[in-house]
Amino acid sequence: MAEKHLLIVAHAPSPNTQRLVEAVMRGAGHEDIEAVTVKWIPPLQATPEDVLACDAIILGTTENLGYMSGALKDFFDRCYYPCLEKTQGLPYALYIRAGHDGTGTWRAVESIVTGLRWRAAREPLICRGEFQEIFVEQCEEFGMYVAASLDAGII
């Protein structure tokens, strides 16, 4: 079976959001997932070439003033046109660390990935309100689900 590449492009500006991206990576790297390599690149460092080289992508962002982080928006600004015609159908998943409800952030990301013609691998995970330890568990399961789906050829 050919190795598949899962790219995580996630903004983690605080210790708690760093814990979330680490949980996503831990889940995606679960020992039962055999043929998936996982790579995290912060949005300001991710390039169109990184996207073109992956088989699926997990996007992670904080909710900033009801919108995605500026770092994730910068990623999309730099990668949109170089990836537009070459990544149609790319499976993606989104998690949001939202201090409020996260719906504005979800809509903003969804409008961009719709334009890219990427396809959702699952419903977004929105970690709402004050930080809770359950968010770490949810993010680990989220990463495992996406990587296992990629490993099994479901996405």
C-alpha positions in Angstrom: 0.0 0.0 0.0 1.4 3.4 -1.0 2.1 5.9 1.8 -0.4 8.7 2.0 0.4 12.2 3.3 -1.8 14.1 5.8 -0.9 17.7 6.2 -2.0 19.7 9.2 -2.1 23.5 8.8 -3.1 24.8 12.2 -2.6 28.1 14.0 -1.5 27.5 17.6 -0.7 30.8 19.2 -1.2 29.8 22.9 -0.3 26.8 25.1 -3.9 25.5 24.9 -4.1 25.7 21.1 -0.7 24.1 21.0 -2.1 21.2 23.0 -4.9 20.9 20.5 -2.6 20.6 17.5 -0.5 18.1 19.4 -3.6 16.1 20.1 -4.6 16.1 16.5 -1.1 14.9 15.5 -1.2 12.2 18.3 -4.5 10.9 17.0 -3.4 11.0 13.4 -0.2 9.2 14.2 -2.0 6.4 16.1 -0.1 3.1 15.9 -3.0 1.3 14.1 -2.8 3.8 11.2 -0.2 2.1 9.0 0.3 4.0 5.7 -0.1 7.7 6.6 2.6 10.2 7.3 1.5 13.2 9.3 3.1 16.6 9.1 2.2 19.8 10.9 3.1 23.2 9.4 2.0 26.5 10.9 -0.1 28.5 8.4 2.5 31.2 8.0 5.1 28.6 6.9 2.9 26.4 4.8 3.3 26.7 1.0 1.3 25.7 -2.1 3.9 22.9 -2.6 3.0 21.5 0.8 -0.7 21.3 -0.2 0.1 19.9 -3.6 2.1 17.1 -1.9 -0.6 16.0 0.5 -3.5 13.5 0.1 -5.7 15.2 2.7 -5.4 18.3 4.9 -6.6 19.2 8.4 -7.1 22.9 9.0 -7.0 24.4 12.5 -7.7 27.9 13.5 -8.7 30.1 16.4 -11.8 32.2 16.2 -10.7 35.8 15.9 -13.4 38.4 15.9 -15.8 35.9 14.5 -13.4 35.0 11.7 -10.5 32.6 11.1 -7.0 33.6 12.3 -5.1 36.0 10.2 -2.4 33.3 9.8 -4.8 30.9 8.2 -6.2 33.6 6.0 -2.6 34.4 4.9 -2.2 30.7 4.1 -5.3 30.7 1.9 -4.2 34.0 0.2 -0.8 32.5 -0.8 -2.1 29.1 -1.7 -5.5 29.7 -3.3 -4.5 30.3 -6.9 -1.5 28.0 -7.1 -3.7 25.1 -5.8 -7.0 26.0 -7.4 -6.9 23.8 -10.5 -4.6 21.1 -9.0 -6.3 20.2 -5.7 -9.9 19.9 -6.6 -11.5 17.1 -4.5 -8.8 17.3 -1.8 -10.3 15.9 1.4 -10.1 18.4 4.3 -11.3 18.6 7.8 -11.5 21.7 10.0 -11.3 22.3 13.8 -11.9 25.6 15.4 -11.0 26.8 18.9 -13.8 29.3 19.4 -14.3 31.6 22.4 -17.8 32.2 21.2 -19.8 30.1 18.7 -17.4 29.6 15.8 -20.0 29.8 13.1 -18.6 32.9 11.5 -15.2 31.2 11.4 -16.7 28.0 9.9 -18.5 30.0 7.2 -15.4 31.9 6.3 -13.3 28.8 5.9 -16.1 27.0 4.1 -16.5 29.7 1.5 -12.8 29.4 0.6 -12.6 25.6 0.5 -15.8 25.6 -1.6 -14.1 27.8 -4.1 -11.1 25.5 -4.1 -13.6 22.6 -4.6 -12.1 20.7 -1.7 -14.4 18.1 -0.1 -15.2 17.8 3.6 -14.0 14.5 5.1 -16.2 15.1 8.2 -18.1 17.9 10.0 -16.0 20.6 11.6 -15.1 20.2 15.2 -15.8 23.4 17.1 -14.3 23.6 20.6 -16.6 26.4 22.0 -16.4 28.5 25.2 -13.9 28.4 28.0 -11.1 25.9 27.4 -11.9 22.4 28.6 -9.8 19.3 28.8 -12.4 17.4 26.7 -11.2 19.6 23.8 -7.9 17.7 23.9 -9.7 14.3 23.7 -12.0 15.5 20.9 -9.0 16.8 18.9 -7.2 13.5 19.3 -10.2 11.6 18.1 -10.6 14.1 15.2 -7.1 13.5 14.0 -7.4 9.7 14.3 -10.7 9.7 12.4 -9.2 11.7 9.5 -6.0 9.7 9.3 -7.8 6.4 9.6 -10.2 7.4 6.9 -7.3 8.3 4.7 -5.5 5.0 5.6 -8.6 3.0 4.7 -9.1 4.8 1.4 -12.5 6.2 2.5 -11.3 9.7 1.7 
